[in-house]
Structures are given as C-alpha cells and as structure tokens.
C-alpha cells in the first residue's frame, strides 16, 4: 500500500510489487526462517509437545500467521475446504482453546489430484472427496490409538496447504515459511497416490519433515483408507528423493524450492545426513 502523491486528493492505494521486489522479499523471509531454525530457542522448543512457542516465533517473522484445520470440519463436511472459505483457525488460539496437552498437529503431504496453473480451479481431491473421507477415517483411528495408549481423546488439527495457505495470494506470498510450518507441526501424514513420490512438492515436504519434524516417523494412508482399528499399521520405510528432480505443475517454482532443499541439508536438529535414493525415513502404513 502506498500514498498516492496527489496534493488535491491524497489517498492510499495498492500497487502490485514488481517481480524483483517479490524475489527480494522472498530472500529476506528465507533468511529469517533459516535464522529461526538455527537458533538455540528453536532447538529447545522443537523437543516439546507444546508447539505454541514455535508457532509464535514463526508468526513473528512477519509473514502469514500459521493456520490449522480442526479434524471436526472434515468429519462434518467430508471435504477439504479452500482457504477462501476461512475454515482454518489461528493456530495458537485453536491450541490454547483446547489446551496443548490434548492437541495433536499433523502436516498433511499429498499430491493434488486436479492440479492446474489456474489456482481458481485447482483442487487436491476427487469430486467424491476420497482424500477428505480418508482423513476423517484416519482421525477416528488416531483418536482410538491415543485413547488406548494415553487415556484421553485428542483434538486433532491438520495443516493442509489448500485450507491453510492462501490460495489466492500466489506462491511468493509465503512458501519460504514452509520449513518453519513443518517444524511447528508435531507429526507428518502422507496421503500417498500413485504419483506421490514423483511430485517435487511431496518430495520437498518429506525432506523437510525428516529434517525438522518432532516425530521420527511418517504415517501413510491412501485415498480410500478406512479405519480398521485395532490394526496399528505396518512398519515400513520410504526413500528420500531429490525434490529438484521431481515433477512440477509450475516449473517456475523451482528457484524458490532449491534454497529450501539446501536448508534441509544443514542438519540443524542433528538428523542423519541425507543421500537421495539411499537414505530412508521410517513409516507406519495403515
């Protein structure tokens, strides 16, 4: 926003920043994210089940505030809402409402089933809502697991790009915050479709989760998953693959992705070094 220099009628108007300005802002934000992830304060809070201190630090970087979608929304509607529907909640307020001790936060990684260069028509799910149904079934499974293992009913929140990242703002508006948002989540859920491991964004998210996530494993479901409690899943593993060699709907996104790959390789949390196509991450497949 800028004041328009008009002596007779000065007024505040919006002027679209130039591509150079957007790239400069992106570089500045990435630097802030990297400094946060390297800080002793981040490392200390990264070990805690209460993710609010991390979220607060991420929010203070000056980008978009972190939002979370409560599992009840998906349970009720059996669909994944778009960010413009404003179903996602401020993360800190939502966690504080229930109490950090009963909240679980999952980063959801998935390949969009109807990708498009036009953000207005792109959609992550099938018309029948197979992913949303699978997420609802997973929520039910997880509540049963926590109830049996820890004796309480958890409040489950998801960070889902389609719901929690402004789909109308464009990639430059906050992709540099993705490593921080992954770190703020407690756990990582993969919805694996046949093309999941081919997609650059899925490869990047799994790499970031390996580098910065609280949990030492990923959970895996597929569209069409149904809750089969007390089945606790099968221990397996997945290779970590090079995001720069994956497939992108928008190839012009790659210059913003490469610095995130480099950041994940710094071993900030002393995770083992990654050799693509050799290093594996522990998974539980349901």
C-alpha positions as CSV (number, residue, x, y, z in Angstrom):
1,X,0.0,0.0,0.0
2,X,1.3,3.5,-0.9
3,X,0.1,7.0,-0.5
4,X,-0.6,8.4,-4.0
5,X,1.1,11.8,-4.4
6,X,-1.8,13.9,-5.3
7,X,-1.9,17.3,-3.5
8,X,-5.6,17.8,-4.1
9,X,-6.7,14.2,-3.2
10,X,-4.0,12.2,-1.4
11,X,-5.2,8.6,-0.9
12,X,-3.9,5.2,0.0
13,X,-3.8,2.8,-3.0
14,X,-2.5,-0.7,-3.6
15,X,0.3,-1.1,-6.1
16,X,1.4,-4.6,-7.2
17,X,5.0,-5.1,-6.2
18,X,7.4,-5.8,-9.1
19,X,8.8,-9.3,-9.7
20,X,12.2,-8.1,-8.4
21,X,10.6,-6.8,-5.2
22,X,8.8,-10.1,-4.6
23,X,12.0,-12.1,-5.1
24,X,13.9,-9.7,-2.7
25,X,11.1,-10.1,-0.1
26,X,11.3,-13.9,-0.6
27,X,15.1,-13.9,0.0
28,X,14.6,-11.8,3.2
29,X,11.9,-14.1,4.5
30,X,14.0,-17.2,3.8
31,X,16.9,-15.6,5.7
32,X,14.6,-15.0,8.7
33,X,13.3,-18.6,8.6
34,X,16.8,-20.0,8.4
35,X,17.9,-17.9,11.4
36,X,14.9,-19.1,13.4
37,X,15.6,-22.8,12.6
38,X,19.2,-22.4,13.6
39,X,18.5,-20.6,16.8
40,X,19.0,-22.3,20.2
41,X,15.5,-21.3,21.2
42,X,14.1,-23.2,18.2
43,X,16.1,-26.3,19.0
44,X,14.9,-26.2,22.7
45,X,11.2,-25.8,21.9
46,X,11.4,-28.3,19.0
47,X,11.6,-31.1,21.5
48,X,8.3,-30.2,23.3
49,X,4.8,-31.5,22.6
50,X,3.6,-27.9,23.0
51,X,4.1,-26.3,19.6
52,X,2.8,-22.9,20.5
53,X,6.3,-21.4,21.3
54,X,7.5,-22.5,17.8
55,X,4.3,-21.2,16.2
56,X,4.7,-17.8,18.0
57,X,8.3,-17.5,16.7
58,X,7.2,-18.4,13.2
59,X,4.3,-15.8,13.3
60,X,6.8,-13.1,14.5
61,X,8.8,-13.5,11.3
62,X,6.4,-11.1,9.6
63,X,4.7,-13.4,7.1
64,X,1.4,-15.1,7.2
65,X,0.2,-16.4,10.6
66,X,0.0,-20.2,10.9
67,X,-3.4,-21.6,10.5
68,X,-4.8,-25.1,11.3
69,X,-7.8,-27.0,10.3
70,X,-9.7,-29.0,13.0
71,X,-10.5,-32.5,12.1
72,X,-14.1,-31.9,13.0
73,X,-14.5,-29.8,9.9
74,X,-13.6,-32.6,7.7
75,X,-15.6,-35.1,9.7
76,X,-18.7,-33.0,9.3
77,X,-18.4,-32.0,5.6
78,X,-16.3,-34.8,4.2
79,X,-14.5,-32.3,2.0
80,X,-11.2,-30.3,2.2
81,X,-12.2,-26.6,2.4
82,X,-10.4,-24.0,0.3
83,X,-8.6,-21.3,2.2
84,X,-11.1,-18.7,0.9
85,X,-13.8,-20.5,3.0
86,X,-11.9,-19.5,6.1
87,X,-12.5,-22.7,8.0
88,X,-8.9,-22.9,9.2
89,X,-8.2,-21.3,12.6
90,X,-5.4,-19.2,14.1
91,X,-3.0,-22.0,15.3
92,X,-2.1,-20.5,18.7
93,X,-5.7,-19.6,19.5
94,X,-7.0,-23.0,18.5
95,X,-4.4,-24.9,20.5
96,X,-5.0,-22.7,23.6
97,X,-8.7,-23.2,23.4
98,X,-8.4,-27.0,24.0
99,X,-5.1,-27.0,25.8
100,X,-1.7,-28.1,24.3
101,X,-1.7,-31.3,26.3
102,X,-4.6,-32.8,24.3
103,X,-3.8,-31.4,20.8
104,X,-2.0,-33.1,18.0
105,X,-0.9,-31.3,14.9
106,X,-0.3,-33.1,11.6
107,X,1.3,-31.7,8.5
108,X,-0.5,-33.3,5.6
109,X,1.5,-34.1,2.5
110,X,-0.3,-35.0,-0.7
111,X,-0.3,-34.7,-4.5
112,X,-3.1,-32.7,-5.8
113,X,-5.5,-34.8,-7.9
114,X,-6.7,-31.9,-10.1
115,X,-3.7,-29.6,-10.5
116,X,-3.9,-26.5,-12.7
117,X,-2.0,-23.4,-13.4
118,X,-5.2,-21.6,-12.6
119,X,-5.5,-21.5,-8.8
120,X,-9.2,-20.9,-9.0
121,X,-9.9,-24.3,-10.5
122,X,-7.0,-26.4,-9.0
123,X,-8.2,-28.9,-6.4
124,X,-6.5,-31.5,-4.2
125,X,-9.3,-34.1,-4.0
126,X,-11.6,-36.1,-6.2
127,X,-15.2,-34.9,-6.8
128,X,-16.3,-37.7,-4.4
129,X,-14.0,-36.4,-1.6
130,X,-11.8,-39.6,-1.3
131,X,-9.0,-37.8,0.5
132,X,-11.3,-36.0,2.8
133,X,-13.0,-39.3,3.7
134,X,-9.6,-40.9,4.2
135,X,-8.6,-38.1,6.5
136,X,-11.8,-38.4,8.6
137,X,-11.2,-42.2,8.9
138,X,-7.6,-41.5,9.9
139,X,-8.8,-39.1,12.6
140,X,-11.0,-41.7,14.0
141,X,-8.2,-44.3,14.0
142,X,-5.8,-41.8,15.7
143,X,-8.3,-40.9,18.4
144,X,-8.7,-44.6,19.2
145,X,-4.9,-45.1,19.3
146,X,-4.3,-42.2,21.7
147,X,-7.3,-43.1,23.9
148,X,-5.9,-46.6,24.4
149,X,-2.2,-45.6,24.7
150,X,-2.6,-42.4,26.7
151,X,-6.1,-42.4,28.1
152,X,-7.6,-39.2,26.5
153,X,-9.4,-38.2,23.4
154,X,-7.1,-35.9,21.3
155,X,-8.1,-32.8,19.4
156,X,-6.5,-33.4,16.0
157,X,-5.5,-30.5,13.8
158,X,-4.2,-30.6,10.3
159,X,-2.0,-28.2,8.3
160,X,-3.2,-28.7,4.7
161,X,-2.0,-26.4,2.0
162,X,-5.4,-26.0,0.3
163,X,-7.0,-24.9,3.6
164,X,-4.2,-23.2,5.5
165,X,-2.2,-21.4,2.8
166,X,-3.8,-18.5,1.0
167,X,-4.6,-20.0,-2.5
168,X,-5.3,-16.6,-4.0
169,X,-2.0,-14.9,-2.8
170,X,0.4,-16.8,-5.0
171,X,3.5,-18.9,-4.3
172,X,5.7,-15.9,-3.4
173,X,3.4,-14.9,-0.5
174,X,4.9,-17.5,1.9
175,X,6.5,-20.6,0.5
176,X,9.7,-19.7,2.4
177,X,7.7,-20.3,5.6
178,X,7.1,-23.9,4.8
179,X,10.2,-25.3,6.7
180,X,9.0,-23.4,9.8
181,X,5.4,-24.6,9.4
182,X,6.7,-28.2,9.1
183,X,8.7,-27.7,12.3
184,X,5.7,-26.3,14.1
185,X,3.7,-29.5,13.4
186,X,4.1,-32.4,15.7
187,X,3.6,-35.2,13.2
188,X,3.6,-35.9,9.4
189,X,0.9,-37.6,7.4
190,X,1.4,-38.7,3.8
191,X,-1.7,-39.4,1.6
192,X,0.0,-41.5,-1.0
193,X,-1.3,-41.6,-4.5
194,X,0.4,-43.4,-7.4
195,X,2.2,-40.2,-8.4
196,X,3.0,-39.1,-4.8
197,X,6.8,-39.8,-5.0
198,X,7.1,-38.2,-8.4
199,X,5.9,-34.8,-7.3
200,X,8.5,-32.2,-6.3
201,X,6.4,-30.7,-3.5
202,X,5.8,-34.1,-1.9
203,X,9.5,-34.9,-2.1
204,X,10.3,-31.5,-0.5
205,X,7.7,-31.9,2.3
206,X,9.0,-35.3,3.2
207,X,12.6,-34.0,3.2
208,X,11.6,-31.0,5.4
209,X,9.8,-33.4,7.8
210,X,12.8,-35.6,8.1
211,X,14.9,-32.5,8.9
212,X,12.6,-30.6,11.2
213,X,9.6,-32.5,12.4
214,X,9.1,-33.6,16.0
215,X,8.2,-37.2,15.2
216,X,10.8,-39.6,13.9
217,X,8.4,-41.3,11.5
218,X,5.7,-40.6,8.9
219,X,2.2,-42.0,8.9
220,X,0.9,-43.2,5.5
221,X,-2.6,-43.6,4.2
222,X,-4.1,-43.7,0.7
223,X,-7.3,-42.2,-0.7
224,X,-10.0,-44.8,0.2
225,X,-8.4,-45.6,3.6
226,X,-10.9,-46.9,6.2
227,X,-10.4,-47.1,9.9
228,X,-9.5,-50.7,10.8
229,X,-8.8,-50.2,14.5
230,X,-7.2,-52.0,16.4
231,X,-4.9,-52.5,13.4
232,X,-1.9,-50.4,14.2
233,X,-0.3,-50.3,10.8
234,X,2.8,-51.9,9.3
235,X,6.3,-50.6,10.0
236,X,8.0,-49.8,6.7
237,X,10.2,-47.2,5.2
238,X,10.4,-44.8,2.2
239,X,13.4,-43.5,0.3
240,X,14.1,-39.7,0.4
241,X,14.1,-38.4,-3.1
242,X,15.7,-35.3,-4.6
243,X,12.9,-32.6,-5.0
244,X,14.8,-30.9,-7.7
245,X,14.4,-33.9,-9.9
246,X,10.6,-34.2,-9.4
247,X,7.7,-33.1,-11.4
248,X,6.1,-29.6,-11.1
249,X,2.9,-28.2,-12.4
250,X,4.7,-24.8,-12.4
251,X,8.4,-25.2,-13.3
252,X,9.0,-21.6,-12.5
253,X,8.6,-22.6,-8.8
254,X,11.9,-24.4,-8.8
255,X,14.1,-21.4,-7.9
256,X,12.1,-21.0,-4.7
257,X,12.4,-24.7,-3.9
258,X,16.1,-25.2,-4.2
259,X,17.1,-23.0,-1.2
260,X,14.6,-25.0,0.9
261,X,16.4,-28.2,-0.1
262,X,19.7,-26.6,0.9
263,X,18.3,-25.5,4.2
264,X,17.1,-29.1,5.0
265,X,20.6,-30.3,4.3
266,X,22.1,-28.3,7.2
267,X,21.3,-31.0,9.8
268,X,20.1,-28.3,12.2
269,X,18.5,-30.9,14.5
270,X,21.4,-33.3,14.1
271,X,19.4,-35.7,12.0
272,X,21.5,-38.1,9.8
273,X,22.8,-36.7,6.5
274,X,20.6,-37.4,3.5
275,X,21.8,-39.2,0.4
276,X,19.0,-39.1,-2.1
277,X,17.8,-42.6,-3.2
278,X,19.7,-44.2,-0.4
279,X,18.5,-42.5,2.9
280,X,15.2,-43.8,4.2
281,X,12.6,-42.5,6.6
282,X,10.7,-44.8,9.0
283,X,7.0,-45.0,8.2
284,X,3.8,-46.7,9.5
285,X,1.5,-47.6,6.7
286,X,-2.2,-48.0,7.6
